[in-house]
Amino acid sequence: EIYTATGPILLALNPFKDCRRSLYSQDLMRRYWERGEGIASAATSSKSRKDKDKAKAAQRIEDNNDDRLPPHVYAVADNAYRAMMRTLDDLRGLQPSTTSDVKTSSSTSTTTATTATKSARNLITESANQSILVSGESGAGKTVTAKFLMQYLAALS
């Protein structure tokens, strides 16, 4: 095992050997994806805000105590992707679907409604960003790690 985690930080040790077959298989990627899907569906099936907060707390506990899936670069990528998607879903709930959703009585109001809708769209695209920092010394495997992050994210989207 080359990964360990402390909170949201994943630490990796370069084993200086080829681990692609054991650590980065399609089967392992699928397992992390299924775990993320299960957590996401549990969070979205909750109806009240209080239930969603409880689901998020349960997710944090599960993330820290999941014996089946140890810390992994796939888990980091999955968490970032799903956090971004939750933000987008939350923001979409705030946005009117069309300008006709806003009642208007004059051309000024129509312009205001259109501007409000455009502002909501901008908020959605600007507020759902995620980043993953990959840091380490020269030769530590940053490029390879970034490659596996991108491979996982591409498979999710």
C-alpha positions as CSV (number, residue, x, y, z in Angstrom):
1,E,0.0,0.0,0.0
2,I,1.5,3.3,-1.1
3,Y,-1.3,5.6,0.0
4,T,-2.4,6.9,3.4
5,A,-4.7,9.7,4.3
6,T,-5.0,12.3,7.0
7,G,-8.3,14.1,6.6
8,P,-8.7,15.3,3.0
9,I,-5.0,15.0,2.3
10,L,-3.7,11.9,0.5
11,L,-0.1,11.0,1.1
12,A,1.7,8.7,-1.4
13,L,5.0,7.0,-1.4
14,N,6.8,6.3,-4.6
15,P,7.4,2.5,-4.6
16,F,9.9,2.8,-7.4
17,K,8.3,-0.1,-9.2
18,D,5.4,-0.6,-11.6
19,C,2.1,-0.8,-9.7
20,R,-0.3,-0.1,-12.6
21,R,-1.8,-3.6,-12.6
22,S,-2.5,-3.8,-8.9
23,L,-3.2,-0.2,-7.9
24,Y,-4.8,1.3,-11.1
25,S,-6.9,-1.4,-12.7
26,Q,-10.3,-0.8,-14.3
27,D,-11.9,-3.0,-11.6
28,L,-10.5,-0.8,-8.8
29,M,-11.6,2.3,-10.6
30,R,-15.1,0.9,-10.8
31,R,-15.1,0.1,-7.1
32,Y,-14.3,3.7,-6.2
33,W,-16.9,4.9,-8.7
34,E,-19.6,2.6,-7.1
35,R,-18.7,3.8,-3.7
36,G,-19.1,7.4,-4.7
37,E,-22.4,6.6,-6.4
38,G,-23.7,5.0,-3.2
39,I,-22.7,8.0,-1.1
40,A,-24.1,10.4,-3.6
41,S,-27.4,8.6,-3.9
42,A,-27.7,8.4,-0.1
43,A,-27.2,12.2,0.2
44,T,-29.7,13.1,-2.6
45,S,-32.4,10.7,-1.3
46,S,-32.6,12.7,1.9
47,K,-35.5,15.2,1.7
48,S,-34.9,17.8,4.4
49,R,-31.8,20.0,4.9
50,K,-31.2,18.4,8.3
51,D,-31.2,14.9,6.7
52,K,-28.7,16.1,4.1
53,D,-26.4,17.4,6.9
54,K,-26.7,14.0,8.5
55,A,-25.9,12.3,5.2
56,K,-22.8,14.4,4.8
57,A,-21.7,13.6,8.3
58,A,-22.2,9.9,7.6
59,Q,-20.2,10.3,4.4
60,R,-17.3,11.8,6.3
61,I,-17.4,8.9,8.8
62,E,-17.6,6.4,6.0
63,D,-14.7,8.1,4.1
64,N,-12.5,7.7,7.2
65,N,-13.6,4.2,8.2
66,D,-14.1,2.4,4.9
67,D,-12.1,-0.9,5.3
68,R,-13.1,-2.1,1.8
69,L,-11.5,0.8,0.0
70,P,-8.3,2.2,1.4
71,P,-7.1,5.8,0.6
72,H,-6.4,6.2,-3.1
73,V,-5.9,8.8,-5.7
74,Y,-9.3,7.6,-7.2
75,A,-11.0,8.5,-4.0
76,V,-9.6,12.1,-4.1
77,A,-10.7,12.5,-7.7
78,D,-14.2,11.1,-6.9
79,N,-14.7,13.4,-3.9
80,A,-13.7,16.4,-6.0
81,Y,-15.9,15.5,-8.9
82,R,-19.0,14.8,-6.7
83,A,-18.5,18.0,-4.6
84,M,-18.5,19.9,-7.9
85,M,-21.6,18.2,-9.1
86,R,-23.4,18.8,-5.8
87,T,-22.6,22.5,-6.0
88,L,-23.9,22.6,-9.6
89,D,-27.1,20.8,-8.6
90,D,-27.6,23.2,-5.6
91,L,-27.1,26.2,-7.8
92,R,-29.4,24.9,-10.5
93,G,-32.1,24.8,-7.9
94,L,-31.7,28.6,-7.5
95,Q,-31.8,29.4,-11.2
96,P,-35.0,30.1,-13.1
97,S,-35.2,27.7,-16.0
98,T,-36.2,30.5,-18.4
99,T,-36.9,34.2,-18.4
100,S,-40.6,33.4,-18.6
101,D,-40.5,32.0,-15.1
102,V,-40.2,35.6,-13.9
103,K,-43.4,37.7,-14.2
104,T,-42.8,40.9,-16.0
105,S,-45.0,43.9,-16.8
106,S,-42.7,46.1,-18.9
107,S,-39.6,45.9,-21.2
108,T,-37.4,47.1,-18.3
109,S,-38.6,44.2,-16.1
110,T,-37.9,41.8,-19.0
111,T,-34.4,43.1,-19.3
112,T,-33.9,42.8,-15.6
113,A,-35.2,39.2,-15.6
114,T,-32.9,38.3,-18.5
115,T,-29.9,39.8,-16.7
116,A,-30.8,37.9,-13.5
117,T,-31.0,34.7,-15.5
118,K,-27.6,35.4,-17.1
119,S,-26.2,36.2,-13.7
120,A,-27.5,32.9,-12.3
121,R,-25.8,31.0,-15.2
122,N,-22.5,32.8,-14.5
123,L,-22.8,31.9,-10.8
124,I,-23.2,28.3,-11.8
125,T,-20.2,28.1,-14.0
126,E,-18.0,30.2,-11.7
127,S,-19.0,28.6,-8.4
128,A,-18.6,24.9,-9.2
129,N,-14.8,24.8,-9.6
130,Q,-12.7,22.2,-7.9
131,S,-9.0,21.8,-7.7
132,I,-6.6,19.1,-6.7
133,L,-3.1,20.0,-5.7
134,V,-0.4,17.4,-6.5
135,S,2.8,18.3,-4.8
136,G,6.2,16.6,-4.1
137,E,9.8,16.5,-4.8
138,S,11.4,15.9,-8.2
139,G,10.9,12.3,-9.2
140,A,8.2,11.7,-6.6
141,G,5.5,10.7,-9.2
142,K,3.5,13.9,-9.5
143,T,3.0,13.6,-13.3
144,V,2.0,9.9,-13.0
145,T,-0.4,10.8,-10.2
146,A,-2.0,13.6,-12.2
147,K,-2.4,11.2,-15.1
148,F,-4.4,8.8,-12.9
149,L,-6.5,11.6,-11.5
150,M,-7.3,12.8,-15.1
151,Q,-8.0,9.2,-16.2
152,Y,-10.5,8.7,-13.4
153,L,-12.2,12.1,-14.0
154,A,-12.5,11.3,-17.7
155,A,-14.1,8.0,-16.9
156,L,-16.7,9.7,-14.6
157,S,-17.7,12.4,-17.1
